[in-house]
Amino acid sequence: MESTQRKTEGDGKKVETDEEVVHLRRQIGLLPAVSLIIGTVVGSGIFIAPKGVLMNSGSVGLSLLVWALCGILSLFGALCFAELGTSFTKSGGQYIYLLETLGPLPAFLRLWIEFLFVRPAVAAYVSLAFGRYVVEPFFEPCDPPMGLIRLVSVLGVTFVTVVNCWSVTLAYRTQIALTFVKMFALVLIIVPGFIALGKGHTENFQNGFEVDSLTLDRLPLAFYNGLYAYGGWFYLNCVTEEVINPNRNIPLAITSSMVTVTILYVLTNVAYYTMMTPAELLLSDAVAMTFANRAIQTIAPVIPVLVALSCLGALNGGLFGSPRMLFVGGREGHWPLIFSMIHIRRRTPLPAVMFQYPLAMLMIFNGEIYQLINFVSFSRWFFIALTTLGMLIHRHRFPLLPRPFKVPVLIAVTFTVACFFIVGMSLFSDPFNTGASCFLTLTGIPVYYVTVHRFRLPKRFRRIFNFCSKQMQILLEVAQQEIQTY
């Protein structure tokens, strides 16, 4: 066909068709966009975080309130990102928004933490949840060996890495399929729970707002666990240049997805508490499995399979969106140029996907799920707050800039203040993990000044670095984009 061949002009010169030009294509419609958000948000969180939310909130009623408030807060944030995604046409999500609104240093720090520990840690705790749900049914009622869980986790991360290196189309079609699987898994939990609730199983909701065990210093950690379960609504903004009709599809996909997820999450937690006492939920490391053994024993063996596939979907969605941030960072000159290159045949950002794999492996073998959640949350939510603060500043400085979608200022201010409050309180709730996260973020400042801003690496080091980059480019068969896609 002509679209896959070279055309020839009258003077004999060959002109490359769109199929031959190396660039990321607009091929994500509304359904893939919705699947990317729901499929990334609904992962391990709803099957792991209920324990963390209850443990830090202290009561059933308060934990349900935390789940609802986290959903509303995430929706507010998603609406802010819908405005940003339609105002700035480049991919890259938070990185590009910080660059446009607050300047290069905050933008570089966002790249720094994304590569150094946010994406590897997120991949680690989602894959560990995947490994646990795959392995645990074979060892009940005993605890499964941690070594085997880590091995299966590695296989999960390896699979989604290969898929995202191989084909963009295969990656988002995989995401669509896994999204339907995880929606089915949640419905399979909600329906039996509400049947039991209709039969009068309400004993676990009596005195649901007892606050004897609540301590205010731990309440932010309850929100962190809840917000972790809602995390992922910002990944669609990382692929703006690949979304068809982004001014329509980004706001529509974000809004519909987050409303759906919030309703499903609250209903799922109500179902959990219908069948399990708070003490039983706190003792379980695999809440959905405990629920299934109690509520629907005939299909209990299916639940861990569905949950494992759900975790795989979250892994795939995160690995689909996050590398685009590093890809754009390389294109803008704030990250090594090799990250901004695309495989010449596969049309995937192969280096940006592949180079995150080793750090994810490191965290899988050295991390624990709840520690990793608290470790990542400080930096992730601090930069989300900075991003929406930058949006408000940019709106004030450039009031006439076209904004196809504009979020009410009250929603943006409420979300920004709430994020800064939660981040500040977390320093008191878990000073070790949040302090370590803060410290690692700040280590990016000298790196920025040495590599990007005023200073430059010595000429000898630059020659070595450029030689290694060129050899890596040849080995991976990658090249820079040949046309502008924004």
Secondary structure, 3 states (H helix, E strand, C coil): CHHHCCEECCCCCEECCCCCCCCCCCCECHHHHHHHHHHHHCCCHHHHHHHHHHHHHCCHHHHHHHHHHHHHHHHHHHHHHHHHHHHCCCCCCHHHHHHHHCCHHHHHHHHHHHHHHHHHHHHHHHHHHHHHHHHHHHCCCCCCCHHHHHHHHHHHHHHHHHHHHHCHHHHHHHHHHHHHHHHHHHHHHHHHHHHHHHCCCCHHHCCCCCCCCCCCCCHHHHHHHHHHHHCCCCHHHHHHHHECCHHHHHHHHHHHHHHHHHHHHHHHHHHHHHHCCHHHHHHCCCHHHHHHHHHCHHHCCHHHHHHHHHHHHHHHHHHHHHHHHHHHHHHCCCCCHHHHEEECCCCCCHHHHHCCHHHHHHHHHHCCHHHHHHHHHHHHHHHHHHHHHHHHHHHHHCCCCCCCCCCCHHHHHHHHHHHHHHHHHHHHHCHHHHHHHHHHHHCHHHHHHHHCCCCCCCHHHHHHHHHHHHHHHHHHCEEECCCCCC
